[in-house]
Amino acid sequence: MVSKGWIALDIDGTLTLDKYSVPTQVSDYLRKIHFGGWNIALVTGRPFAFAQMALSGFDFPYTFLAQNGSIALDMPSKSILFKRYISPDAISLVEKAYEGMGSDFLIYAGYERGDYCYWRPSRFSPEDLRYLEDLQKRQKEKWRAVESFDEVADFPLIKCFGFEKGLDKISRGLQLSQRFHVTKIRDPFEKGYFMLLVTDLSASKGGSLLEVLRLKGRGAKVIAAGDDENDLSLLKAADVKIAMDHAPKSLKEIADFIAPPTKDCGIIHALQLAIDHDH
């Protein structure tokens, strides 16, 4: 069958509001359009292991881009297409951006090392430790406490967290270094908290989708959908752009379609409009 093109989808807030599952209606619809000739790419800020908890019902082939495009895998074979990791020498630049902040950041080891997370407990406040305890539980991650990051090898992602004002200051410092791609998102599970997802400068959802298209072929049309700031590059890489109804202004301004609420599986309606749309 000749490919009709690609459909690239964020997970949290776009396909599902649940940490551990995607509604059956959504996975059934994506299976149907895949076997109808569409290539599916799932693109997320989550580590591979956490994302797979929600994707257990996806029993058809798809391309998976984890941690904001830091790694791309063919599923279900789990073969790696490419990686865009951060070099350990960049850690000092992140520490410089944190000077005077009274907190610290997390480093994710990557799919090949079991997706465990390095952290330095002694550097966090009691409030931060409460948040981190909840984060670890809900994402069911394996964490490795260390005193320093000296032994860390190349890795996909740094995660910063906290309130928006403090994160904006850290983000400015990181971007001045010109070594990182930095996106700020709302914590989808903790009201009032935000996260910075920090990847190598070459890694973003949109940039990595374009690399997948280069490797596998583009097809006639590329459709993308998302709901937060880290999806902006993803939508910009597509011919037809979908923003969820709760998405920020930056996504809605460039969207061709605004999807109905996620709780109503609104992505299905929006995708059908996008598939039928003559771009």
C-alpha positions, 0 to 999 in steps of 0.5 A: 500500500502506498503511504498517504503520509504521516500523523505525528501526535503528542501523548499527554493532553492530546491523546489522553488525560490519564497517566497510564492509558490511552482511551480504547476509542483513540487507539482503535481509531489510530490502528484503523487509519494506520492500516488505511495507509497512514504512518503514525509517529508518537512524540512525547516528552516522557521517557520511553519506559513511562510512555509505554505504560500508556501505549500498551494497547498500541499493537500496530507499527508506529515510530516513537520519539521519546524525550522531546525527540532525543531518541527515535525508535521503530515499534514494536521492534524497539530498534533505534533510528537515531539519537540526539544526546547531550554531552556530559561537558554541558552539565556545568552550563546547567549548574551555572544557570542554577546559581543562587536558585537553591534547587537542582535538576534531574538527568535522565540516563536514556532508553539504553540504560533503563531510563533511570534518573540521576538526582542529588537529594542533598541539593533540594529543599523539603518542598522540592523533595515532596514534589519529587517523591510524588513525581517518582511515584506517578511516573514509576521511574527508577532513580539513582541518588548520587553526590555528583554527576561526574560519572554521567555518560551522554544522556537525552534530557535534563528536567527542571521543575518549579514555579514559572518565574524561577524557571524562566530565569533558568531558561534564559541562562540555558539559552544564552549558552547556545547548547540546548533546546529548552521548552517550558510546559505545565506539569500535567499532573501537579497544578501550579508547577512547570517543567523545563525539558532541556535537550541537545540543541539538535533535539526537538519534537519538530526537528526529530520528526523531520529527520524521521521523514527524511529517513523513511519518506514523507508521503503526500501529507504530514499532520501533527497535533499537540497541546503545549509549548514543546509541541510548537516545533512539531506543529510547525513541521506539519502541513496540517496543524491541530491544537487541542482546545486547552492549548496555549495561544502560541499553538492555536495561532498557527493551527488549522484545526482546534480539537474538541476536549481531550476528555471527549477523545476530541483528537479523533474528530480533529484528525478526520477533519485534517485527513479530509483537508486539502492543504 
